[in-house]
Amino acid sequence: MSGSRAQRLAARRAGRRRAARRGAMVVAASVVVAAGAVAGVLSTFDDRRASDEAGPPEVSASPRLAPLPAVPSPSPSAPTIAESVSPSPSSSARRTQSPTPSRTEKQRKRTTTVAGRLYRHPDSQVLEWVRSHSGDPRHAVIASRIAEQPAAVWFADYAPQTVTARVAAVTSGGAALGRVPVVVPYAVPGRDCGGYSQGGAPDLDAYDAWIDRFAAGLGSGEVIVVLEPDSIAQSACLSAGERADRFASLARAGRVLKAANPRARVYFDAGHSGWNAPGRQAAWLRQAGAASPESSDGIFSNVSNFHTTADEIAYDRRVLDALGGPAGLGAVVDTSRNGNGAPADGEWCDPAGRGLGPTPTLSTGEPRIDAYLWVKLPGESDGCKGRPGTFTASYAYDLASS
């Protein structure tokens, strides 16, 4: 290793140590954050009791993810959703704060199922449309089949001064109702390889500090964190050095999030069943800390995509097997638009003929599959049926009617 490279690496490590110290200060200060100070959170919703909650975040357009590789149509021999779900409860991973637990105790606590139900935030683009279009003939279908379901809240803008309060507004709203919110940090530098959803923090040191502030808003209740969609599966566009640096920041992010709230469950990007081979994806995930219980509770797949739940379950289990790590690591699947599977031609931009998948739940009945989530809000356009990230009623109606 040359002296200059060694100096650069030493400088970067020192920067990370400084960021970690800053993160500790931010987490310690988080108790004084007012949950009602909210701006710019991206799409989501809560249940019918949403009026009981405090200050909803301001809604803005959710990001448009990049085109993904074309895949063949699902195998006709694949089981249907109903056939693939067994009646037994799913196991899920959860890290505890016990200072010196035995190995048996640690394993038992990691596989404890999260209690309660998912949280539907009271502010989202679909709810705004429902409130202002009561006379629209599509209203009843969109309201009942989409707006009433819980979905994730995206934090896709790099706004470090407000992110703690905005996250706290969501997590405190869920805690007040005894529900489990789903939050999506989406600000890694170079995201989407400079494509449609380009943006994020200016560099990895800034990202590390942003994650510290994000973690400070997680509170102490149960919460699911879908950490940086596409950040691992799409990392082939990076050089080996850039990829290693990104993975180091993601591993650090997992540790910071779980240290800030030991009841948080953090899931890492596994792409989807039509993308990277399970072995390759698992190797990257391992480098990013996804096999470590200090950073991770498992993986997520199919975000903003269309592959069937059965295909994703099979793929996620293969990735988990290749990943290794504690037996308690699990997977969550985005089922928001996968009811009819992926189009045979690989079309990714608002493809016709798609439908809603299984409704969000923490009880999948599938071993190692911790949840079905709606990470992408059904009806938010990829950019073909409407402006990217905006709610398009015609698209929502088509999904809900298919």
Contacts in CASP RR format, 6 or more apart in sequence:
PFRMAT RR
TARGET T0000
AUTHOR 0000-0000-0000
METHOD contacts of the structure
MODEL  1
MSGSRAQRLAARRAGRRRAARRGAMVVAASVVVAAGAVAGVLSTFDDRRA
SDEAGPPEVSASPRLAPLPAVPSPSPSAPTIAESVSPSPSSSARRTQSPT
PSRTEKQRKRTTTVAGRLYRHPDSQVLEWVRSHSGDPRHAVIASRIAEQP
AAVWFADYAPQTVTARVAAVTSGGAALGRVPVVVPYAVPGRDCGGYSQGG
APDLDAYDAWIDRFAAGLGSGEVIVVLEPDSIAQSACLSAGERADRFASL
ARAGRVLKAANPRARVYFDAGHSGWNAPGRQAAWLRQAGAASPESSDGIF
SNVSNFHTTADEIAYDRRVLDALGGPAGLGAVVDTSRNGNGAPADGEWCD
PAGRGLGPTPTLSTGEPRIDAYLWVKLPGESDGCKGRPGTFTASYAYDLA
SS
1 9 0 8 1.000
12 245 0 8 1.000
15 205 0 8 1.000
16 205 0 8 1.000
16 208 0 8 1.000
16 248 0 8 1.000
16 252 0 8 1.000
19 205 0 8 1.000
19 208 0 8 1.000
19 209 0 8 1.000
19 212 0 8 1.000
20 208 0 8 1.000
20 252 0 8 1.000
20 256 0 8 1.000
22 209 0 8 1.000
22 212 0 8 1.000
23 209 0 8 1.000
23 212 0 8 1.000
23 213 0 8 1.000
23 215 0 8 1.000
23 216 0 8 1.000
23 256 0 8 1.000
24 212 0 8 1.000
26 164 0 8 1.000
26 212 0 8 1.000
26 213 0 8 1.000
26 215 0 8 1.000
26 216 0 8 1.000
27 212 0 8 1.000
27 215 0 8 1.000
27 216 0 8 1.000
27 256 0 8 1.000
27 259 0 8 1.000
27 260 0 8 1.000
29 216 0 8 1.000
30 164 0 8 1.000
30 168 0 8 1.000
30 216 0 8 1.000
30 217 0 8 1.000
30 219 0 8 1.000
30 260 0 8 1.000
33 164 0 8 1.000
33 165 0 8 1.000
33 168 0 8 1.000
33 216 0 8 1.000
33 217 0 8 1.000
34 165 0 8 1.000
34 168 0 8 1.000
35 54 0 8 1.000
35 55 0 8 1.000
35 165 0 8 1.000
35 168 0 8 1.000
35 169 0 8 1.000
35 171 0 8 1.000
35 172 0 8 1.000
35 173 0 8 1.000
36 54 0 8 1.000
36 55 0 8 1.000
36 165 0 8 1.000
36 168 0 8 1.000
36 169 0 8 1.000
37 162 0 8 1.000
37 165 0 8 1.000
37 166 0 8 1.000
37 169 0 8 1.000
38 55 0 8 1.000
38 56 0 8 1.000
38 57 0 8 1.000
38 58 0 8 1.000
38 165 0 8 1.000
38 166 0 8 1.000
38 169 0 8 1.000
39 57 0 8 1.000
39 58 0 8 1.000
39 159 0 8 1.000
39 162 0 8 1.000
39 166 0 8 1.000
40 57 0 8 1.000
40 58 0 8 1.000
40 59 0 8 1.000
40 60 0 8 1.000
40 157 0 8 1.000
40 159 0 8 1.000
40 162 0 8 1.000
40 166 0 8 1.000
41 57 0 8 1.000
41 58 0 8 1.000
41 59 0 8 1.000
41 60 0 8 1.000
41 123 0 8 1.000
41 153 0 8 1.000
41 154 0 8 1.000
41 155 0 8 1.000
41 166 0 8 1.000
41 169 0 8 1.000
41 170 0 8 1.000
42 59 0 8 1.000
42 60 0 8 1.000
42 61 0 8 1.000
42 62 0 8 1.000
42 63 0 8 1.000
42 153 0 8 1.000
42 154 0 8 1.000
42 155 0 8 1.000
42 156 0 8 1.000
42 184 0 8 1.000
43 59 0 8 1.000
43 62 0 8 1.000
43 124 0 8 1.000
43 125 0 8 1.000
43 126 0 8 1.000
43 151 0 8 1.000
43 152 0 8 1.000
43 153 0 8 1.000
43 154 0 8 1.000
43 377 0 8 1.000
43 380 0 8 1.000
43 391 0 8 1.000
44 120 0 8 1.000
44 121 0 8 1.000
44 123 0 8 1.000
44 124 0 8 1.000
44 150 0 8 1.000
44 151 0 8 1.000
44 152 0 8 1.000
44 153 0 8 1.000
44 154 0 8 1.000
44 170 0 8 1.000
44 181 0 8 1.000
44 182 0 8 1.000
44 377 0 8 1.000
45 120 0 8 1.000
45 121 0 8 1.000
45 122 0 8 1.000
45 123 0 8 1.000
45 124 0 8 1.000
45 126 0 8 1.000
45 127 0 8 1.000
45 147 0 8 1.000
45 148 0 8 1.000
45 149 0 8 1.000
45 150 0 8 1.000
45 151 0 8 1.000
46 53 0 8 1.000
46 119 0 8 1.000
46 120 0 8 1.000
46 121 0 8 1.000
46 122 0 8 1.000
46 150 0 8 1.000
46 173 0 8 1.000
46 174 0 8 1.000
46 177 0 8 1.000
46 179 0 8 1.000
47 117 0 8 1.000
47 119 0 8 1.000
47 120 0 8 1.000
47 148 0 8 1.000
47 150 0 8 1.000
47 177 0 8 1.000
47 179 0 8 1.000
48 148 0 8 1.000
49 177 0 8 1.000
50 120 0 8 1.000
50 121 0 8 1.000
50 122 0 8 1.000
51 122 0 8 1.000
52 176 0 8 1.000
52 177 0 8 1.000
53 121 0 8 1.000
53 122 0 8 1.000
53 173 0 8 1.000
53 174 0 8 1.000
53 176 0 8 1.000
53 177 0 8 1.000
54 169 0 8 1.000
54 172 0 8 1.000
54 173 0 8 1.000
54 176 0 8 1.000
55 169 0 8 1.000
56 121 0 8 1.000
56 122 0 8 1.000
56 123 0 8 1.000
56 169 0 8 1.000
57 121 0 8 1.000
57 123 0 8 1.000
57 153 0 8 1.000
57 166 0 8 1.000
57 169 0 8 1.000
57 170 0 8 1.000
58 123 0 8 1.000
59 123 0 8 1.000
59 124 0 8 1.000
59 125 0 8 1.000
59 128 0 8 1.000
60 157 0 8 1.000
61 125 0 8 1.000
61 380 0 8 1.000
61 387 0 8 1.000
61 388 0 8 1.000
61 389 0 8 1.000
61 390 0 8 1.000
62 125 0 8 1.000
62 154 0 8 1.000
62 156 0 8 1.000
62 376 0 8 1.000
62 377 0 8 1.000
62 380 0 8 1.000
62 389 0 8 1.000
63 154 0 8 1.000
63 156 0 8 1.000
63 186 0 8 1.000
63 192 0 8 1.000
63 197 0 8 1.000
63 388 0 8 1.000
63 389 0 8 1.000
64 196 0 8 1.000
64 197 0 8 1.000
64 381 0 8 1.000
64 382 0 8 1.000
64 383 0 8 1.000
64 388 0 8 1.000
64 389 0 8 1.000
65 192 0 8 1.000
65 196 0 8 1.000
65 197 0 8 1.000
65 229 0 8 1.000
65 230 0 8 1.000
65 303 0 8 1.000
65 304 0 8 1.000
65 382 0 8 1.000
66 192 0 8 1.000
66 193 0 8 1.000
66 195 0 8 1.000
66 196 0 8 1.000
66 197 0 8 1.000
66 230 0 8 1.000
66 234 0 8 1.000
67 348 0 8 1.000
67 349 0 8 1.000
68 272 0 8 1.000
68 274 0 8 1.000
68 275 0 8 1.000
68 305 0 8 1.000
68 348 0 8 1.000
69 274 0 8 1.000
69 275 0 8 1.000
70 345 0 8 1.000
70 346 0 8 1.000
71 273 0 8 1.000
71 274 0 8 1.000
71 275 0 8 1.000
71 307 0 8 1.000
71 342 0 8 1.000
71 346 0 8 1.000
72 344 0 8 1.000
73 342 0 8 1.000
73 343 0 8 1.000
73 344 0 8 1.000
74 307 0 8 1.000
74 308 0 8 1.000
74 310 0 8 1.000
74 311 0 8 1.000
74 341 0 8 1.000
74 342 0 8 1.000
75 311 0 8 1.000
78 308 0 8 1.000
78 310 0 8 1.000
78 311 0 8 1.000
79 310 0 8 1.000
80 310 0 8 1.000
81 308 0 8 1.000
81 309 0 8 1.000
81 310 0 8 1.000
81 339 0 8 1.000
81 357 0 8 1.000
81 358 0 8 1.000
83 310 0 8 1.000
84 309 0 8 1.000
84 310 0 8 1.000
84 313 0 8 1.000
84 366 0 8 1.000
85 364 0 8 1.000
85 365 0 8 1.000
85 366 0 8 1.000
86 365 0 8 1.000
86 366 0 8 1.000
87 365 0 8 1.000
88 365 0 8 1.000
88 367 0 8 1.000
89 113 0 8 1.000
89 363 0 8 1.000
89 365 0 8 1.000
90 113 0 8 1.000
90 362 0 8 1.000
90 363 0 8 1.000
90 364 0 8 1.000
90 365 0 8 1.000
90 366 0 8 1.000
90 367 0 8 1.000
90 368 0 8 1.000
90 369 0 8 1.000
90 370 0 8 1.000
90 371 0 8 1.000
91 111 0 8 1.000
91 113 0 8 1.000
91 328 0 8 1.000
91 330 0 8 1.000
91 367 0 8 1.000
91 368 0 8 1.000
91 370 0 8 1.000
92 111 0 8 1.000
92 112 0 8 1.000
92 113 0 8 1.000
92 114 0 8 1.000
92 265 0 8 1.000
92 297 0 8 1.000
92 328 0 8 1.000
92 330 0 8 1.000
92 362 0 8 1.000
92 370 0 8 1.000
92 371 0 8 1.000
93 110 0 8 1.000
93 111 0 8 1.000
93 265 0 8 1.000
93 293 0 8 1.000
93 297 0 8 1.000
93 298 0 8 1.000
93 326 0 8 1.000
93 328 0 8 1.000
93 329 0 8 1.000
93 330 0 8 1.000
93 370 0 8 1.000
94 109 0 8 1.000
94 110 0 8 1.000
94 111 0 8 1.000
94 112 0 8 1.000
94 114 0 8 1.000
94 222 0 8 1.000
94 263 0 8 1.000
94 265 0 8 1.000
94 297 0 8 1.000
95 109 0 8 1.000
95 110 0 8 1.000
95 258 0 8 1.000
95 262 0 8 1.000
95 293 0 8 1.000
95 294 0 8 1.000
95 297 0 8 1.000
96 106 0 8 1.000
96 109 0 8 1.000
96 110 0 8 1.000
96 262 0 8 1.000
97 262 0 8 1.000
98 105 0 8 1.000
98 106 0 8 1.000
98 109 0 8 1.000
101 109 0 8 1.000
106 293 0 8 1.000
107 326 0 8 1.000
107 327 0 8 1.000
107 328 0 8 1.000
110 293 0 8 1.000
110 297 0 8 1.000
110 326 0 8 1.000
110 328 0 8 1.000
111 327 0 8 1.000
111 328 0 8 1.000
113 362 0 8 1.000
113 363 0 8 1.000
114 180 0 8 1.000
114 222 0 8 1.000
114 224 0 8 1.000
114 265 0 8 1.000
114 362 0 8 1.000
114 370 0 8 1.000
115 222 0 8 1.000
116 178 0 8 1.000
116 179 0 8 1.000
116 180 0 8 1.000
116 222 0 8 1.000
116 362 0 8 1.000
117 150 0 8 1.000
117 179 0 8 1.000
117 180 0 8 1.000
117 362 0 8 1.000
118 150 0 8 1.000
118 179 0 8 1.000
118 180 0 8 1.000
118 181 0 8 1.000
118 182 0 8 1.000
118 360 0 8 1.000
118 361 0 8 1.000
118 362 0 8 1.000
118 371 0 8 1.000
118 373 0 8 1.000
119 150 0 8 1.000
119 170 0 8 1.000
119 173 0 8 1.000
119 174 0 8 1.000
119 177 0 8 1.000
119 178 0 8 1.000
119 179 0 8 1.000
119 180 0 8 1.000
119 181 0 8 1.000
119 182 0 8 1.000
120 148 0 8 1.000
120 149 0 8 1.000
120 150 0 8 1.000
120 151 0 8 1.000
120 179 0 8 1.000
121 150 0 8 1.000
121 151 0 8 1.000
121 153 0 8 1.000
121 170 0 8 1.000
121 173 0 8 1.000
121 181 0 8 1.000
124 147 0 8 1.000
124 151 0 8 1.000
124 377 0 8 1.000
125 377 0 8 1.000
125 380 0 8 1.000
125 390 0 8 1.000
125 391 0 8 1.000
126 142 0 8 1.000
126 146 0 8 1.000
126 147 0 8 1.000
126 377 0 8 1.000
126 378 0 8 1.000
126 379 0 8 1.000
126 391 0 8 1.000
126 396 0 8 1.000
127 147 0 8 1.000
128 391 0 8 1.000
129 142 0 8 1.000
129 391 0 8 1.000
129 393 0 8 1.000
129 396 0 8 1.000
130 139 0 8 1.000
130 142 0 8 1.000
130 143 0 8 1.000
130 147 0 8 1.000
133 139 0 8 1.000
133 393 0 8 1.000
136 393 0 8 1.000
138 393 0 8 1.000
138 394 0 8 1.000
138 396 0 8 1.000
138 397 0 8 1.000
141 397 0 8 1.000
141 400 0 8 1.000
141 401 0 8 1.000
142 393 0 8 1.000
142 396 0 8 1.000
142 397 0 8 1.000
142 400 0 8 1.000
145 356 0 8 1.000
145 400 0 8 1.000
146 356 0 8 1.000
146 377 0 8 1.000
146 378 0 8 1.000
146 379 0 8 1.000
146 396 0 8 1.000
146 399 0 8 1.000
146 400 0 8 1.000
149 359 0 8 1.000
149 360 0 8 1.000
149 374 0 8 1.000
150 179 0 8 1.000
150 182 0 8 1.000
150 360 0 8 1.000
150 374 0 8 1.000
151 182 0 8 1.000
151 336 0 8 1.000
151 360 0 8 1.000
151 373 0 8 1.000
151 374 0 8 1.000
151 375 0 8 1.000
151 377 0 8 1.000
152 182 0 8 1.000
152 183 0 8 1.000
152 184 0 8 1.000
152 226 0 8 1.000
152 373 0 8 1.000
152 374 0 8 1.000
152 375 0 8 1.000
152 377 0 8 1.000
153 170 0 8 1.000
153 181 0 8 1.000
153 182 0 8 1.000
153 183 0 8 1.000
153 184 0 8 1.000
154 184 0 8 1.000
154 186 0 8 1.000
155 163 0 8 1.000
155 166 0 8 1.000
155 167 0 8 1.000
155 183 0 8 1.000
155 184 0 8 1.000
155 185 0 8 1.000
155 186 0 8 1.000
155 187 0 8 1.000
155 214 0 8 1.000
156 184 0 8 1.000
156 186 0 8 1.000
156 187 0 8 1.000
156 197 0 8 1.000
156 200 0 8 1.000
157 187 0 8 1.000
157 200 0 8 1.000
158 187 0 8 1.000
158 199 0 8 1.000
158 200 0 8 1.000
158 201 0 8 1.000
158 202 0 8 1.000
158 206 0 8 1.000
158 210 0 8 1.000
159 166 0 8 1.000
160 206 0 8 1.000
160 209 0 8 1.000
160 210 0 8 1.000
160 213 0 8 1.000
163 210 0 8 1.000
163 213 0 8 1.000
163 214 0 8 1.000
164 213 0 8 1.000
164 214 0 8 1.000
164 216 0 8 1.000
164 217 0 8 1.000
165 217 0 8 1.000
167 183 0 8 1.000
167 214 0 8 1.000
167 216 0 8 1.000
167 217 0 8 1.000
167 218 0 8 1.000
168 216 0 8 1.000
168 217 0 8 1.000
168 218 0 8 1.000
168 219 0 8 1.000
170 181 0 8 1.000
170 183 0 8 1.000
171 181 0 8 1.000
171 183 0 8 1.000
171 217 0 8 1.000
171 218 0 8 1.000
171 219 0 8 1.000
171 221 0 8 1.000
171 223 0 8 1.000
172 219 0 8 1.000
173 179 0 8 1.000
173 181 0 8 1.000
174 180 0 8 1.000
174 181 0 8 1.000
175 219 0 8 1.000
175 220 0 8 1.000
175 221 0 8 1.000
180 222 0 8 1.000
180 223 0 8 1.000
180 224 0 8 1.000
180 362 0 8 1.000
181 223 0 8 1.000
181 224 0 8 1.000
182 223 0 8 1.000
182 224 0 8 1.000
182 225 0 8 1.000
182 226 0 8 1.000
182 373 0 8 1.000
182 375 0 8 1.000
183 218 0 8 1.000
183 223 0 8 1.000
183 224 0 8 1.000
183 225 0 8 1.000
183 226 0 8 1.000
184 225 0 8 1.000
184 226 0 8 1.000
184 229 0 8 1.000
184 375 0 8 1.000
185 211 0 8 1.000
185 214 0 8 1.000
185 225 0 8 1.000
185 227 0 8 1.000
185 228 0 8 1.000
185 253 0 8 1.000
186 197 0 8 1.000
186 200 0 8 1.000
186 228 0 8 1.000
186 229 0 8 1.000
187 199 0 8 1.000
187 200 0 8 1.000
187 201 0 8 1.000
187 207 0 8 1.000
187 210 0 8 1.000
187 228 0 8 1.000
188 200 0 8 1.000
188 201 0 8 1.000
188 207 0 8 1.000
188 228 0 8 1.000
188 231 0 8 1.000
188 246 0 8 1.000
188 249 0 8 1.000
188 250 0 8 1.000
189 199 0 8 1.000
189 200 0 8 1.000
189 201 0 8 1.000
189 202 0 8 1.000
189 203 0 8 1.000
189 204 0 8 1.000
189 206 0 8 1.000
189 207 0 8 1.000
189 246 0 8 1.000
190 198 0 8 1.000
190 199 0 8 1.000
190 200 0 8 1.000
191 197 0 8 1.000
191 198 0 8 1.000
191 199 0 8 1.000
191 200 0 8 1.000
191 228 0 8 1.000
191 230 0 8 1.000
191 231 0 8 1.000
192 198 0 8 1.000
192 199 0 8 1.000
192 230 0 8 1.000
192 234 0 8 1.000
193 234 0 8 1.000
193 237 0 8 1.000
193 238 0 8 1.000
196 388 0 8 1.000
197 230 0 8 1.000
200 207 0 8 1.000
201 207 0 8 1.000
201 210 0 8 1.000
204 245 0 8 1.000
204 246 0 8 1.000
204 249 0 8 1.000
207 249 0 8 1.000
208 249 0 8 1.000
208 252 0 8 1.000
208 253 0 8 1.000
211 249 0 8 1.000
211 252 0 8 1.000
211 253 0 8 1.000
211 256 0 8 1.000
211 257 0 8 1.000
212 256 0 8 1.000
214 257 0 8 1.000
215 256 0 8 1.000
215 257 0 8 1.000
215 259 0 8 1.000
215 260 0 8 1.000
215 261 0 8 1.000
216 260 0 8 1.000
217 260 0 8 1.000
218 225 0 8 1.000
218 257 0 8 1.000
218 260 0 8 1.000
218 261 0 8 1.000
218 264 0 8 1.000
219 260 0 8 1.000
219 261 0 8 1.000
220 261 0 8 1.000
220 263 0 8 1.000
221 261 0 8 1.000
221 263 0 8 1.000
222 263 0 8 1.000
222 264 0 8 1.000
222 265 0 8 1.000
223 261 0 8 1.000
223 263 0 8 1.000
223 264 0 8 1.000
223 265 0 8 1.000
224 264 0 8 1.000
224 265 0 8 1.000
224 267 0 8 1.000
224 332 0 8 1.000
224 371 0 8 1.000
224 373 0 8 1.000
225 254 0 8 1.000
225 257 0 8 1.000
225 264 0 8 1.000
225 265 0 8 1.000
225 266 0 8 1.000
225 267 0 8 1.000
226 267 0 8 1.000
226 300 0 8 1.000
226 303 0 8 1.000
226 332 0 8 1.000
226 373 0 8 1.000
226 375 0 8 1.000
227 250 0 8 1.000
227 253 0 8 1.000
227 254 0 8 1.000
227 257 0 8 1.000
227 266 0 8 1.000
227 267 0 8 1.000
227 268 0 8 1.000
227 269 0 8 1.000
228 250 0 8 1.000
228 253 0 8 1.000
228 269 0 8 1.000
229 269 0 8 1.000
229 300 0 8 1.000
229 303 0 8 1.000
229 304 0 8 1.000
229 375 0 8 1.000
230 269 0 8 1.000
230 271 0 8 1.000
230 303 0 8 1.000
231 246 0 8 1.000
231 250 0 8 1.000
231 269 0 8 1.000
231 288 0 8 1.000
232 247 0 8 1.000
232 250 0 8 1.000
232 268 0 8 1.000
232 269 0 8 1.000
232 270 0 8 1.000
232 271 0 8 1.000
232 281 0 8 1.000
232 284 0 8 1.000
232 285 0 8 1.000
232 288 0 8 1.000
232 290 0 8 1.000
233 269 0 8 1.000
233 270 0 8 1.000
233 271 0 8 1.000
233 272 0 8 1.000
233 275 0 8 1.000
233 276 0 8 1.000
233 281 0 8 1.000
233 284 0 8 1.000
234 271 0 8 1.000
235 243 0 8 1.000
235 246 0 8 1.000
235 247 0 8 1.000
235 284 0 8 1.000
238 246 0 8 1.000
243 284 0 8 1.000
244 287 0 8 1.000
246 288 0 8 1.000
247 284 0 8 1.000
247 287 0 8 1.000
247 288 0 8 1.000
247 289 0 8 1.000
250 268 0 8 1.000
250 288 0 8 1.000
250 289 0 8 1.000
251 287 0 8 1.000
251 288 0 8 1.000
251 289 0 8 1.000
251 292 0 8 1.000
251 295 0 8 1.000
253 295 0 8 1.000
254 266 0 8 1.000
254 289 0 8 1.000
254 294 0 8 1.000
254 295 0 8 1.000
254 296 0 8 1.000
255 294 0 8 1.000
255 295 0 8 1.000
257 264 0 8 1.000
257 266 0 8 1.000
258 264 0 8 1.000
258 266 0 8 1.000
258 294 0 8 1.000
258 295 0 8 1.000
265 297 0 8 1.000
265 370 0 8 1.000
266 295 0 8 1.000
266 296 0 8 1.000
266 297 0 8 1.000
266 298 0 8 1.000
267 296 0 8 1.000
267 297 0 8 1.000
267 298 0 8 1.000
267 299 0 8 1.000
267 300 0 8 1.000
267 330 0 8 1.000
267 331 0 8 1.000
267 332 0 8 1.000
268 285 0 8 1.000
268 288 0 8 1.000
268 289 0 8 1.000
268 290 0 8 1.000
268 296 0 8 1.000
268 298 0 8 1.000
268 299 0 8 1.000
268 300 0 8 1.000
269 285 0 8 1.000
269 299 0 8 1.000
269 300 0 8 1.000
269 303 0 8 1.000
270 281 0 8 1.000
270 285 0 8 1.000
270 299 0 8 1.000
270 300 0 8 1.000
270 301 0 8 1.000
270 315 0 8 1.000
270 316 0 8 1.000
270 319 0 8 1.000
270 331 0 8 1.000
271 281 0 8 1.000
271 301 0 8 1.000
271 302 0 8 1.000
271 303 0 8 1.000
272 301 0 8 1.000
272 302 0 8 1.000
272 303 0 8 1.000
272 305 0 8 1.000
272 307 0 8 1.000
272 312 0 8 1.000
272 315 0 8 1.000
273 301 0 8 1.000
273 302 0 8 1.000
273 307 0 8 1.000
273 311 0 8 1.000
273 312 0 8 1.000
273 314 0 8 1.000
273 315 0 8 1.000
274 307 0 8 1.000
274 311 0 8 1.000
274 315 0 8 1.000
274 342 0 8 1.000
275 281 0 8 1.000
276 284 0 8 1.000
278 315 0 8 1.000
278 318 0 8 1.000
278 319 0 8 1.000
278 321 0 8 1.000
278 322 0 8 1.000
279 318 0 8 1.000
279 319 0 8 1.000
279 322 0 8 1.000
281 319 0 8 1.000
281 322 0 8 1.000
282 319 0 8 1.000
282 320 0 8 1.000
282 322 0 8 1.000
282 323 0 8 1.000
282 324 0 8 1.000
283 322 0 8 1.000
285 291 0 8 1.000
285 299 0 8 1.000
285 319 0 8 1.000
285 323 0 8 1.000
286 323 0 8 1.000
286 324 0 8 1.000
289 295 0 8 1.000
289 296 0 8 1.000
290 296 0 8 1.000
290 298 0 8 1.000
290 299 0 8 1.000
290 323 0 8 1.000
290 329 0 8 1.000
291 323 0 8 1.000
291 324 0 8 1.000
291 325 0 8 1.000
291 329 0 8 1.000
292 325 0 8 1.000
293 325 0 8 1.000
293 326 0 8 1.000
293 329 0 8 1.000
296 329 0 8 1.000
297 328 0 8 1.000
297 329 0 8 1.000
297 330 0 8 1.000
297 370 0 8 1.000
298 320 0 8 1.000
298 329 0 8 1.000
298 330 0 8 1.000
298 331 0 8 1.000
299 316 0 8 1.000
299 319 0 8 1.000
299 320 0 8 1.000
299 323 0 8 1.000
299 329 0 8 1.000
299 330 0 8 1.000
299 331 0 8 1.000
299 332 0 8 1.000
300 331 0 8 1.000
300 332 0 8 1.000
300 333 0 8 1.000
300 334 0 8 1.000
300 373 0 8 1.000
300 375 0 8 1.000
301 312 0 8 1.000
301 315 0 8 1.000
301 316 0 8 1.000
301 319 0 8 1.000
301 331 0 8 1.000
301 332 0 8 1.000
301 333 0 8 1.000
301 334 0 8 1.000
302 312 0 8 1.000
302 333 0 8 1.000
302 334 0 8 1.000
302 335 0 8 1.000
302 338 0 8 1.000
303 334 0 8 1.000
303 375 0 8 1.000
303 376 0 8 1.000
304 334 0 8 1.000
304 337 0 8 1.000
304 375 0 8 1.000
304 376 0 8 1.000
304 382 0 8 1.000
305 334 0 8 1.000
305 337 0 8 1.000
305 338 0 8 1.000
305 342 0 8 1.000
305 348 0 8 1.000
306 337 0 8 1.000
306 338 0 8 1.000
306 339 0 8 1.000
306 340 0 8 1.000
306 341 0 8 1.000
306 342 0 8 1.000
306 343 0 8 1.000
306 351 0 8 1.000
306 354 0 8 1.000
307 315 0 8 1.000
307 338 0 8 1.000
307 341 0 8 1.000
307 342 0 8 1.000
308 338 0 8 1.000
308 339 0 8 1.000
308 341 0 8 1.000
308 342 0 8 1.000
309 333 0 8 1.000
309 335 0 8 1.000
309 338 0 8 1.000
309 339 0 8 1.000
309 357 0 8 1.000
309 358 0 8 1.000
309 372 0 8 1.000
311 341 0 8 1.000
312 333 0 8 1.000
312 338 0 8 1.000
313 331 0 8 1.000
313 333 0 8 1.000
313 366 0 8 1.000
313 369 0 8 1.000
316 330 0 8 1.000
316 331 0 8 1.000
316 333 0 8 1.000
316 368 0 8 1.000
316 369 0 8 1.000
317 331 0 8 1.000
317 368 0 8 1.000
319 331 0 8 1.000
320 329 0 8 1.000
320 330 0 8 1.000
320 331 0 8 1.000
320 368 0 8 1.000
323 329 0 8 1.000
328 368 0 8 1.000
329 368 0 8 1.000
330 368 0 8 1.000
330 369 0 8 1.000
330 370 0 8 1.000
331 368 0 8 1.000
331 369 0 8 1.000
331 370 0 8 1.000
332 369 0 8 1.000
332 370 0 8 1.000
332 371 0 8 1.000
332 372 0 8 1.000
332 373 0 8 1.000
333 369 0 8 1.000
333 371 0 8 1.000
333 372 0 8 1.000
333 373 0 8 1.000
334 373 0 8 1.000
334 374 0 8 1.000
334 375 0 8 1.000
334 376 0 8 1.000
335 357 0 8 1.000
335 358 0 8 1.000
335 359 0 8 1.000
335 360 0 8 1.000
335 372 0 8 1.000
335 373 0 8 1.000
335 374 0 8 1.000
336 356 0 8 1.000
336 357 0 8 1.000
336 373 0 8 1.000
336 374 0 8 1.000
336 375 0 8 1.000
336 376 0 8 1.000
336 377 0 8 1.000
336 378 0 8 1.000
337 354 0 8 1.000
337 355 0 8 1.000
337 356 0 8 1.000
337 357 0 8 1.000
337 376 0 8 1.000
337 378 0 8 1.000
337 399 0 8 1.000
338 354 0 8 1.000
338 355 0 8 1.000
338 357 0 8 1.000
339 354 0 8 1.000
339 355 0 8 1.000
339 356 0 8 1.000
339 357 0 8 1.000
339 358 0 8 1.000
339 402 0 8 1.000
340 353 0 8 1.000
340 354 0 8 1.000
340 355 0 8 1.000
340 402 0 8 1.000
341 354 0 8 1.000
343 351 0 8 1.000
343 352 0 8 1.000
343 353 0 8 1.000
343 354 0 8 1.000
348 382 0 8 1.000
349 382 0 8 1.000
349 383 0 8 1.000
349 384 0 8 1.000
350 381 0 8 1.000
350 382 0 8 1.000
350 383 0 8 1.000
350 384 0 8 1.000
350 385 0 8 1.000
350 386 0 8 1.000
350 392 0 8 1.000
350 395 0 8 1.000
352 398 0 8 1.000
353 398 0 8 1.000
353 402 0 8 1.000
354 398 0 8 1.000
354 399 0 8 1.000
354 402 0 8 1.000
355 378 0 8 1.000
355 398 0 8 1.000
355 399 0 8 1.000
355 400 0 8 1.000
355 402 0 8 1.000
356 378 0 8 1.000
356 399 0 8 1.000
356 400 0 8 1.000
356 402 0 8 1.000
357 372 0 8 1.000
358 372 0 8 1.000
359 372 0 8 1.000
359 374 0 8 1.000
360 371 0 8 1.000
360 372 0 8 1.000
360 373 0 8 1.000
360 374 0 8 1.000
361 371 0 8 1.000
361 372 0 8 1.000
362 370 0 8 1.000
362 371 0 8 1.000
364 370 0 8 1.000
364 371 0 8 1.000
364 372 0 8 1.000
377 391 0 8 1.000
378 396 0 8 1.000
378 399 0 8 1.000
378 400 0 8 1.000
379 391 0 8 1.000
379 392 0 8 1.000
379 393 0 8 1.000
379 395 0 8 1.000
379 396 0 8 1.000
379 399 0 8 1.000
380 389 0 8 1.000
380 390 0 8 1.000
380 391 0 8 1.000
380 392 0 8 1.000
381 387 0 8 1.000
381 388 0 8 1.000
381 389 0 8 1.000
381 390 0 8 1.000
381 391 0 8 1.000
381 392 0 8 1.000
381 395 0 8 1.000
382 388 0 8 1.000
382 389 0 8 1.000
383 389 0 8 1.000
385 392 0 8 1.000
385 394 0 8 1.000
385 395 0 8 1.000
386 392 0 8 1.000
386 395 0 8 1.000
END
